[in-house]
Amino acid sequence: QVQLVESGGGLVQPGGSLRLSCAASVSINRLYVMSWYRQAPGKQRELVASITNSGSTNYVDSVKGRFTISRDNAKNTIYLQMNSLKPEDTAVYYCRGETPALGMDHWGQGTQVTVSS
């Protein structure tokens, strides 16, 4: 069973920064794509950023230029560096690891990010 454990959430003022981490219990090279999703109260979960095992990245328009997704294969960990945070970034952030061709789809438990003054 693959486990994904997020950390790094918290309370930050507008304009501040946070770095989220997602540690996997297996080699992340086994997962074709790893992603960060978020879900705000009363809203649907949305894809924030993704990174493939070849390093290709993708971002939702609202975070482009502010957030950066990265991976450390040696530590089996992915990161989400979040800068210039806005109140609308407030949500529970989830890590997801997938290999669709093999039917692998794993989620972490989520970490709360609150942007407020």
Secondary structure as UniProt FT lines:
FT   STRAND          4..7
FT   STRAND          10..12
FT   TURN            14..15
FT   STRAND          18..24
FT   HELIX           28..30
FT   STRAND          33..39
FT   TURN            41..42
FT   STRAND          46..52
FT   TURN            53..54
FT   STRAND          57..59
FT   HELIX           61..63
FT   TURN            64..66
FT   STRAND          67..72
FT   HELIX           73..75
FT   STRAND          77..82
FT   HELIX           87..89
FT   STRAND          91..99
FT   HELIX           100..102
FT   STRAND          104..107
FT   STRAND          111..115
//
